[in-house]
Amino acid sequence: MALNNAILFIRNITGDADFRKTCFSCKNKKELHELLDRSDMSFTPDEFSAAFDMVHVKCQTTDEVDLIKQAEAIYHLFPQG
């Protein structure tokens, strides 16, 4: 399910240095989404937003909120392409 893929992306981009490094090798969102497609982790930008909202609501500490917001910021760093 794509929503689960977006949630997995959020967890991995903040918690897995190797995954983050691989993602940062992409030049834009198109390349990022192609990488995610090849990794069976595809989702749309709308699904990312929905996943972010779901994960954000479940946060119980400010540290968890900060981590989730980092994932959102990282995702939005990639230019359209």
C-alpha positions, 0 to 999 in steps of 0.5 A, a space after each residue: 500500500 502506497 501510504 505504508 510506503 510513505 510512512 516507511 520512507 519517513 521512518 527510513 529517511 530519519 533513521 537509516 543513514 545508508 538509506 538517506 545517503 542513497 536518497 541524497 544521490 538523487 538530483 530531484 523528486 523525479 529521480 527520488 521517486 524512480 529510486 523508490 519505485 525500484 525499491 518497491 516503496 512508491 508513493 505520490 506527493 499526496 500520499 506523502 502528505 497524508 502519511 506525514 499527517 498520520 505520523 505527526 498526529 501519533 507523536 507523543 514528544 517534541 523530539 518525535 515531532 522534530 524528527 518527523 518534521 525533519 523527514 518532511 523538510 528532507 522530502 521537500 528539499 528535492 526540487 521538482 524534475 
